[in-house]
């Protein structure tokens, strides 16, 4: 069973309420102030942890780009 983009956005918005999130064709760009001073690898781990419940069951692949303003 695949996850809808709406469901994926809802999960991300709950975990990162202050983020600007762009999702297109399972390519994710998330801009969150909480990522400031956090290494890129850890930023990606935070996103992967947020998606842990659906990774590999409903979501098999996603491209992640993180940044902060």
C-alpha positions in Angstrom: 0.0 0.0 0.0 1.4 3.4 -1.0 1.1 6.6 1.0 -0.6 9.6 -0.4 1.2 12.9 -0.6 -1.4 14.4 1.7 -0.8 11.8 4.4 3.0 12.3 4.1 2.6 16.1 4.4 0.4 15.7 7.4 3.0 13.5 9.2 5.7 16.0 8.4 3.7 19.0 9.4 3.0 17.4 12.8 6.6 16.7 13.4 8.0 19.9 12.0 5.2 22.5 12.6 7.4 25.5 11.8 8.8 24.1 8.6 8.2 25.1 5.0 7.6 21.8 3.2 7.6 21.1 -0.5 6.8 17.7 -1.8 6.6 16.7 -5.4 6.8 13.2 -6.8 8.2 12.0 -3.5 11.1 14.5 -3.6 11.0 16.4 -0.3 12.4 19.7 0.5 12.0 20.8 4.2 13.2 24.1 5.5 12.9 24.3 9.2 14.6 26.8 11.6 15.2 23.9 14.1 17.8 22.5 11.7 20.1 25.5 12.4 23.5 24.3 13.8 22.6 20.7 13.2 24.8 18.7 10.8 23.2 17.7 7.5 23.3 14.0 8.3 21.5 14.5 11.6 18.9 16.7 9.8 18.2 13.8 7.5 18.0 11.4 10.4 15.4 13.6 12.1 13.3 13.5 9.0 13.7 9.7 8.6 12.8 9.3 12.3 9.6 11.3 11.7 8.8 9.1 8.8 9.8 5.8 10.5 6.2 4.6 10.9 5.6 4.6 7.2 9.1 4.0 5.8 9.4 0.6 4.1 5.7 -0.2 4.6 3.9 2.6 2.8 6.9 4.7 1.6 9.6 2.9 -0.2 11.8 5.7 -1.4 12.0 9.5 -1.0 14.6 12.1 -1.8 15.2 14.4 1.1 16.7 17.9 1.0 16.9 19.9 4.3 17.8 23.4 5.0 17.2 26.3 7.4 16.8 30.1 7.0 
